[in-house]
Amino acid sequence: MAAAMTPKAELGAMGAALEKAIAAMRWLTDSDVALVTSARMLAREIDGLQQLTTSDAIARRLRAHGAFRQTLEGLGGSPKVRLQLELRSRRLEPPSEEEAAQLGNVSQFKRPAKRTTS
């Protein structure tokens, strides 16, 4: 898989950041090559549009950033998705009957004083 996932072009800031992120994603397999390639294409587009300041280039760059973020999430490469996956994989033990009785099912909050209207 490493040979299929090597970068092909000169890297800009986004491309370099992506390569560093991909290197840290040890869970990627051969079935992820297409999505990794898509992320690289988006990173090259973002890097290529970085210096352009026309409203069209800015709009294209913003759309590419959104697609890039979604692609990273699809690869499990965003903090939000990694946290969700970690929490889903965690098996929590239900509390014992004694702990459940102590916890109750409602959190107790002190109510603020009633407001008075003048």
C-alpha positions as CSV (number, residue, x, y, z in Angstrom):
1,M,0.0,0.0,0.0
2,A,2.9,2.4,0.7
3,A,3.9,2.5,-3.0
4,A,0.3,3.3,-4.1
5,M,0.0,6.1,-1.5
6,T,3.1,8.0,-2.2
7,P,2.7,11.7,-3.3
8,K,3.3,12.4,-7.0
9,A,3.7,16.2,-7.1
10,E,5.6,19.0,-5.3
11,L,3.9,19.7,-2.0
12,G,2.5,23.0,-0.8
13,A,1.5,23.8,2.7
14,M,-1.8,21.8,2.6
15,G,-0.2,18.9,0.8
16,A,2.7,18.7,3.3
17,A,0.2,18.8,6.2
18,L,-1.8,16.1,4.5
19,E,1.2,13.8,4.0
20,K,2.1,14.2,7.7
21,A,-1.5,13.3,8.6
22,I,-1.5,10.3,6.3
23,A,1.7,9.0,7.8
24,A,0.1,9.1,11.2
25,M,-3.0,7.3,10.1
26,R,-1.8,3.8,10.7
27,W,-5.2,2.3,10.1
28,L,-5.3,3.0,6.4
29,T,-5.4,0.0,4.1
30,D,-5.3,-0.6,0.3
31,S,-9.1,0.0,0.2
32,D,-8.4,3.6,1.2
33,V,-6.2,4.5,-1.7
34,A,-9.0,6.2,-3.7
35,L,-10.0,8.4,-0.8
36,V,-6.3,9.3,-0.1
37,T,-5.8,10.2,-3.8
38,S,-8.9,12.4,-3.6
39,A,-7.5,14.1,-0.5
40,R,-4.2,14.7,-2.3
41,M,-6.0,16.2,-5.3
42,L,-8.0,18.5,-3.1
43,A,-4.8,19.5,-1.2
44,R,-3.1,20.4,-4.6
45,E,-6.1,22.4,-5.6
46,I,-6.1,24.3,-2.3
47,D,-2.4,25.0,-2.6
48,G,-2.7,26.1,-6.2
49,L,-5.5,28.5,-5.4
50,Q,-3.7,29.9,-2.3
51,Q,-2.1,32.9,-4.1
52,L,-5.2,33.9,-6.1
53,T,-7.4,36.6,-4.7
54,T,-10.2,36.8,-7.2
55,S,-13.7,36.1,-5.8
56,D,-14.0,33.0,-8.0
57,A,-10.7,31.6,-6.7
58,I,-11.7,32.3,-3.1
59,A,-15.0,30.6,-3.6
60,R,-13.3,27.6,-5.2
61,R,-10.8,27.4,-2.4
62,L,-13.6,27.5,0.3
63,R,-15.5,24.7,-1.5
64,A,-12.3,22.7,-1.8
65,H,-11.6,23.2,1.9
66,G,-15.1,21.8,2.7
67,A,-14.6,18.8,0.5
68,F,-11.1,18.3,1.9
69,R,-12.5,18.3,5.5
70,Q,-15.1,15.7,4.5
71,T,-12.5,13.6,2.9
72,L,-10.3,13.7,6.0
73,E,-13.3,12.8,8.1
74,G,-14.0,9.8,5.8
75,L,-10.5,8.6,6.4
76,G,-10.9,9.0,10.2
77,G,-8.4,11.8,10.2
78,S,-10.2,14.5,12.1
79,P,-10.3,14.9,15.9
80,K,-14.1,14.8,15.9
81,V,-14.4,11.5,14.0
82,R,-11.5,9.9,15.9
83,L,-13.2,10.8,19.2
84,Q,-16.5,9.4,18.0
85,L,-14.9,6.2,16.8
86,E,-13.0,5.9,20.1
87,L,-16.2,6.4,22.1
88,R,-18.1,3.9,20.0
89,S,-15.5,1.3,20.5
90,R,-15.3,1.7,24.2
91,R,-17.4,-0.8,26.2
92,L,-18.7,0.7,29.3
93,E,-19.8,-1.4,32.2
94,P,-23.2,-0.6,33.5
95,P,-23.2,0.7,37.1
96,S,-23.9,-1.7,39.9
97,E,-27.4,-1.4,41.5
98,E,-25.8,0.4,44.5
99,E,-24.1,2.9,42.3
100,A,-27.2,3.4,40.2
101,A,-29.2,4.1,43.4
102,Q,-26.7,6.7,44.5
103,L,-26.5,8.3,41.0
104,G,-30.3,8.5,40.4
105,N,-31.5,9.4,37.0
106,V,-31.7,13.1,37.4
107,S,-28.9,15.6,38.0
108,Q,-29.7,18.0,40.8
109,F,-29.1,21.6,40.0
110,K,-29.8,24.5,42.4
111,R,-32.5,26.7,40.9
112,P,-31.8,30.4,40.6
113,A,-34.0,32.8,42.6
114,K,-37.1,33.9,40.9
115,R,-36.9,37.2,39.1
116,T,-39.1,40.0,40.2
117,T,-40.7,42.4,37.8
118,S,-41.1,46.0,38.6
